[in-house]
Amino acid sequence: MKMIIPMAGMGKRMRPHTLTIPKPLIDIAGKPIVQRLVEDLSSLVDEKVDEIAFVIGDFGPEVEAHLINIAESVGAKGHIFYQNQPLGTAHAIHCAAELLDGKVIVAFADTLFRTGEKMDTSREGIIWVHQVENPSAFGVVQLDDNSMVNRFIEKPATPVSNLAIVGVYYFREGQVLRAEIEKLLNNKLMVNGEYQLTDALENMMQQGSRFSVYDVEEWLDCGNKNATVHTNTRILDFSNGNTPIASDLVQKNSIIIQPCFIGKGVSIVNSIVGPHVSVGEGTSITNCILSNSIIQSHSKLTNANIDNSMVGNFVEYTEKHKELNIGDFTVIFQ
């Protein structure tokens, strides 16, 4: 079993956090997004994942080494491939063409999920989907009477299906996908300047390939700040109170309201932290009230009262105390 994870995008919707780190390496509840994806997918198949390919941009040797370590942490050999031009989803997958052989999972790196059942790898192909209320905002699949995919529709203007494609795919014969993508590339069959995976899948169906669907219970997006904070909240909820709090936490005159993740070397003084807060290692929190937020590593927060927020690495943030003189029957919003 092989896995291909395209992650070369610049993550513009997650700026400023992606100015210094690729979006899939942003920590959610103490682990990078892409590490959670790799671990979750590996746990859903009965076969060992032998090789994992990360398709990236020019992220530098430190990021590449981190990705190789993530692959090795699940017992797989890691590979780095490069997509130097943003030429679409099919092109990104083809950058790791040498791994498109035999059983392959393709998973785009800003997708997390919750599901309770194993994936049936005896199927010819599987499209991961989730039922959504607004299918016009997504690529969707339409099913025939046997619950097999018979059509792919990109952002349908009229509601023909509510099964949104979540960005995870399984192929029993990866070489078939490779051949169809190469037809797109060789004939320069592009849509809006990009080679689309859905075009390759449509061609595979016309050649007789059959795709079933795998409906996940919950689809967690990490596309922007609000979505990422919500994903952090849901992952902490999944933990059922078992989210790690480092044993070396310095906690003085403070309350931690679970669920929270607290990394190593954290100091929390005169503060209320939680619920649904993740704090990275080496961070100092003093005189703060924090909820529903992600605070990354080696940051220093003082006198902050924040909710639904993301704070990056090596940040220093201090709010000044206020002196007030407010008369009776006054209402002030800030």
ABEGO torsion letter per residue (X at the ends): XBBBBBAABAGAAAOAAAAABBAAABBBGGBBAAAAAAAAAAAABABBBABBBBBBBBAEAAAAAAAAAAAAAAGBBBBBBBBABBAEAAAAAAAAAAABBEBBBBBBAABBBBBABBBBAABABBBBBBBBABAAABBBBBBBAAGBBABBBBGBABBABABBBAGBBBBABAAAAAAAAAAAAAAGBBBGGBBBAAAAAAAAAAAGBBBBBBBBABBBBAABAAAAAAAAAAAAAAAGGABBBBAABBBBGBBBBOBBBBBBGBBBBGBBBOBGBBBBBGBBBBGBBBBGBBBBBGBBBBGBBBBGBBBBBGBBBBBBBBBBBBBBGBBBBX
